[in-house]
Every structure is written in C-alpha cells, then in structure tokens.
Amino acid sequence: MNKSELIDALAARTELSKATCAKALDAVIDTIVETVAEGETVTLVGFGSFRASGRAAREGKNPKTGAKIMIPQTTVPKFAAGAGFKAKVAGKDE
C-alpha cells in the first residue's frame, strides 16, 4: 500500500474527503518526524513507538574497491511495534 492508497482507505473508513484525509495524514507524519528529530519519543499505544537512536562510528568497506573506510556516528529513526500490532500481524488478535 502506498500513500495515495492509504489516503483512499482512510477516506472510505471515515467518510471524509480524500483532501481532508491527505492533510491529516501529512500533519501526523510531519509531527512524528519533527518530534523524533528533536530527540523525543512518539508512542501510539497498541501501534508502536518512534524514537531517535544513536549509531556508533564503525569501519566499513567500499563495495567497488574493497578499501576500508570509516563510517561516522549518526542518529537514525527507529520504530518498535506495539503489542496489539504484533498480535494482529502474528494472527493472534481475536
């Protein structure tokens, strides 16, 4: 499912216009991205948590030449699925 298909599904479930659903989805995504970028965690109970996580510097290889390179430390977004989401995917939700 891509973003436009998700907007179509939201519009069908909520009986709101596609334009309204698109604005709402964009606002939710923007808010999550901005909040996590500030170092805070966003928790949606039953769905999951979004957070920023540090990745240490490490040694890697250039795939073309095989030469060793240093990969600098960085901060990356992480998502951890909630219990309800995990149960539904596993088919255990009743």
SEBABA-210822 format. One line per 2 residues: number of its first residue (from 1); for each residue x, y, z of N, C-alpha, C. Coordinates in nm, 2 decimals, always signed. Each point is the difference from the previous one (the first is absolute). Layout:
REM SEBABA-210822
NUM) X/Y/Z/X/Y/Z/X/Y/Z; ...
END
This chain:
REM SEBABA-210822
1) +0.09/-0.12/+0.00/-0.09/+0.12/+0.00/+0.09/+0.12/+0.00; -0.03/+0.09/-0.09/+0.08/+0.13/+0.00/-0.08/+0.11/+0.06
3) +0.05/+0.12/+0.00/-0.06/+0.11/+0.07/-0.14/+0.03/-0.05; -0.01/+0.01/-0.14/-0.13/+0.03/-0.05/-0.11/-0.11/+0.02
5) +0.04/-0.12/+0.01/-0.09/-0.11/+0.03/-0.04/+0.01/+0.15; +0.09/+0.04/+0.08/-0.03/+0.02/+0.15/-0.10/+0.11/+0.01
7) +0.02/+0.11/-0.07/-0.10/+0.11/+0.00/-0.14/-0.05/-0.04; +0.00/-0.08/-0.11/-0.13/-0.05/-0.05/-0.07/-0.09/+0.11
9) +0.08/-0.08/+0.06/-0.05/-0.09/+0.11/-0.05/+0.08/+0.12; +0.07/+0.11/+0.04/-0.04/+0.09/+0.10/-0.13/+0.07/-0.03
11) -0.01/+0.04/-0.12/-0.12/+0.07/-0.05/-0.12/-0.09/+0.00; +0.02/-0.12/-0.04/-0.11/-0.10/+0.00/-0.05/-0.04/+0.14
13) +0.10/-0.01/+0.10/-0.04/-0.03/+0.13/-0.06/+0.11/+0.08; +0.04/+0.12/-0.03/-0.04/+0.12/+0.08/-0.11/+0.08/-0.06
15) -0.03/-0.03/-0.13/-0.10/+0.08/-0.08/+0.04/+0.15/-0.01; +0.13/+0.03/+0.01/+0.05/+0.13/-0.02/+0.06/+0.01/-0.14
17) +0.02/+0.12/-0.05/+0.05/+0.01/-0.13/+0.15/-0.04/-0.01; +0.04/-0.04/-0.12/+0.14/-0.04/-0.02/+0.09/+0.11/+0.04
19) -0.03/+0.13/-0.04/+0.08/+0.12/+0.03/+0.02/+0.01/+0.15; -0.11/-0.02/+0.08/+0.01/+0.02/+0.14/+0.08/-0.11/+0.06
21) -0.01/-0.12/-0.05/+0.08/-0.12/+0.05/+0.15/+0.02/-0.03; +0.02/+0.06/-0.12/+0.14/+0.02/-0.04/+0.07/+0.11/+0.09
23) -0.08/+0.10/+0.03/+0.06/+0.11/+0.09/+0.02/-0.06/+0.14; -0.09/-0.08/+0.05/+0.01/-0.06/+0.13/+0.12/-0.10/+0.01
25) +0.02/-0.08/-0.10/+0.11/-0.09/-0.01/+0.13/+0.07/-0.01; +0.01/+0.10/-0.08/+0.12/+0.09/-0.01/+0.03/+0.06/+0.13
27) -0.10/+0.05/+0.08/+0.02/+0.06/+0.13/+0.05/-0.10/+0.10; -0.05/-0.12/+0.00/+0.05/-0.10/+0.09/+0.14/-0.04/-0.03
29) +0.03/-0.02/-0.12/+0.14/-0.04/-0.04/+0.10/+0.11/+0.03; -0.04/+0.13/-0.03/+0.09/+0.11/+0.03/+0.02/+0.01/+0.15
31) -0.10/-0.01/+0.08/+0.01/+0.01/+0.14/+0.09/-0.11/+0.06; -0.01/-0.12/-0.05/+0.08/-0.11/+0.05/+0.15/+0.02/-0.04
33) +0.02/+0.04/-0.12/+0.14/+0.03/-0.05/+0.06/+0.11/+0.08; -0.07/+0.11/+0.02/+0.06/+0.12/+0.08/+0.02/-0.04/+0.14
35) -0.09/-0.07/+0.06/+0.02/-0.04/+0.14/+0.12/-0.09/+0.02; +0.01/-0.11/-0.08/+0.11/-0.09/+0.01/+0.13/+0.07/-0.03
37) +0.00/+0.10/-0.10/+0.12/+0.07/-0.03/+0.05/+0.09/+0.11; -0.09/+0.03/+0.09/+0.04/+0.08/+0.12/+0.04/-0.09/+0.11
39) +0.01/-0.13/-0.02/+0.04/-0.09/+0.10/-0.10/-0.06/+0.09; -0.13/+0.03/-0.02/-0.11/-0.05/+0.08/-0.05/-0.13/-0.06
41) -0.08/-0.08/+0.08/-0.06/-0.12/-0.05/-0.15/+0.03/-0.02; -0.05/-0.06/-0.11/-0.14/+0.00/-0.02/-0.06/-0.14/+0.02
43) -0.09/-0.01/+0.09/-0.06/-0.13/+0.03/-0.15/+0.00/-0.03; -0.04/-0.10/-0.08/-0.14/-0.02/-0.04/-0.03/-0.13/+0.06
45) -0.07/+0.00/+0.11/-0.03/-0.12/+0.08/-0.07/-0.10/-0.09; +0.05/-0.13/+0.00/-0.06/-0.10/-0.08/+0.06/-0.01/-0.14
47) +0.06/+0.11/-0.05/+0.06/+0.01/-0.14/+0.15/-0.01/+0.01; +0.06/+0.09/+0.08/+0.15/-0.01/+0.01/+0.06/+0.14/+0.04
49) +0.13/+0.00/+0.00/+0.07/+0.12/+0.05/+0.11/+0.03/-0.11; +0.01/+0.13/-0.02/+0.10/+0.06/-0.09/+0.10/+0.07/+0.09
51) +0.13/-0.02/-0.02/+0.10/+0.07/+0.08/+0.13/+0.01/-0.08; +0.09/+0.09/+0.04/+0.13/+0.02/-0.06/+0.10/-0.09/+0.08
53) +0.09/-0.06/-0.08/+0.10/-0.09/+0.06/+0.14/+0.03/-0.06; +0.10/+0.00/+0.09/+0.13/+0.03/-0.05/+0.07/-0.12/-0.06
55) +0.07/+0.02/-0.10/+0.08/-0.11/-0.07/+0.14/+0.03/+0.01; +0.08/-0.08/+0.07/+0.14/+0.03/+0.02/+0.08/+0.00/-0.13
57) +0.12/+0.07/+0.00/+0.09/+0.00/-0.11/+0.05/-0.15/-0.02; +0.03/-0.03/-0.12/+0.05/-0.14/-0.03/+0.08/+0.00/-0.13
59) +0.07/-0.11/-0.01/+0.08/-0.02/-0.13/-0.09/-0.08/-0.10; +0.01/+0.05/-0.12/-0.08/-0.07/-0.11/+0.09/-0.02/-0.12
61) -0.06/-0.05/-0.11/+0.08/-0.02/-0.12/-0.07/+0.07/-0.12; +0.08/+0.05/-0.08/-0.05/+0.06/-0.13/-0.03/-0.12/-0.09
63) -0.13/-0.02/-0.04/-0.04/-0.11/-0.08/+0.07/-0.01/-0.13; +0.04/+0.11/-0.06/+0.07/-0.01/-0.13/+0.15/-0.03/+0.01
65) +0.07/+0.06/+0.10/+0.14/-0.02/+0.00/+0.04/-0.10/+0.11; -0.08/-0.02/+0.10/+0.03/-0.09/+0.11/+0.08/+0.07/+0.11
67) +0.03/+0.13/-0.02/+0.08/+0.08/+0.09/-0.08/+0.02/+0.13; +0.08/+0.00/+0.11/-0.07/+0.03/+0.13/-0.02/+0.15/+0.01
69) -0.12/+0.03/+0.06/-0.04/+0.14/+0.02/-0.06/+0.01/+0.14; +0.01/+0.12/+0.06/-0.07/+0.03/+0.12/-0.14/+0.05/-0.02
71) -0.10/-0.06/+0.06/-0.13/+0.05/-0.01/-0.03/+0.08/+0.13; -0.03/+0.13/-0.01/-0.02/+0.08/+0.12/-0.12/-0.04/+0.08
73) +0.00/+0.04/+0.13/-0.12/-0.02/+0.08/-0.11/+0.08/-0.05; -0.12/-0.04/+0.02/-0.12/+0.07/-0.05/-0.12/-0.03/+0.09
75) -0.11/+0.07/-0.02/-0.12/-0.03/+0.07/-0.10/-0.04/-0.10; -0.07/-0.11/+0.03/-0.10/-0.06/-0.10/-0.13/-0.01/+0.07
77) -0.11/+0.00/-0.08/-0.14/-0.03/+0.06/-0.02/-0.15/+0.02; -0.07/-0.03/+0.11/-0.03/-0.14/+0.03/-0.15/-0.01/+0.03
79) -0.06/-0.12/-0.04/-0.14/-0.02/+0.03/+0.00/-0.14/+0.07; -0.08/+0.00/+0.11/-0.02/-0.13/+0.07/-0.15/-0.02/+0.00
81) -0.04/-0.11/-0.06/-0.14/-0.03/+0.00/-0.06/-0.03/+0.14; -0.12/+0.04/+0.02/-0.07/-0.02/+0.13/-0.06/-0.14/+0.00
83) -0.05/-0.04/+0.12/-0.05/-0.14/+0.02/-0.12/-0.02/-0.09; -0.09/+0.09/-0.01/-0.12/-0.02/-0.08/+0.03/-0.02/-0.15
85) +0.10/+0.08/-0.05/+0.04/-0.01/-0.14/+0.07/-0.14/-0.02; +0.09/-0.04/+0.09/+0.07/-0.13/-0.01/-0.10/-0.11/+0.00
87) -0.10/+0.01/+0.09/-0.10/-0.11/+0.01/-0.08/-0.01/-0.13; -0.04/+0.11/-0.06/-0.08/+0.00/-0.12/+0.08/-0.06/-0.12
89) +0.12/+0.04/-0.01/+0.09/-0.05/-0.11/+0.02/-0.15/+0.02; +0.02/-0.05/+0.12/+0.02/-0.14/+0.03/-0.13/-0.08/-0.01
91) -0.11/+0.06/-0.02/-0.13/-0.07/-0.01/-0.06/-0.04/+0.14; +0.05/+0.06/+0.10/-0.04/-0.04/+0.14/-0.11/+0.09/+0.05
93) -0.03/+0.11/-0.08/-0.11/+0.09/+0.05/-0.13/-0.05/-0.03; -0.09/+0.00/+0.10/-0.13/-0.06/-0.01/-0.11/+0.10/+0.03
END
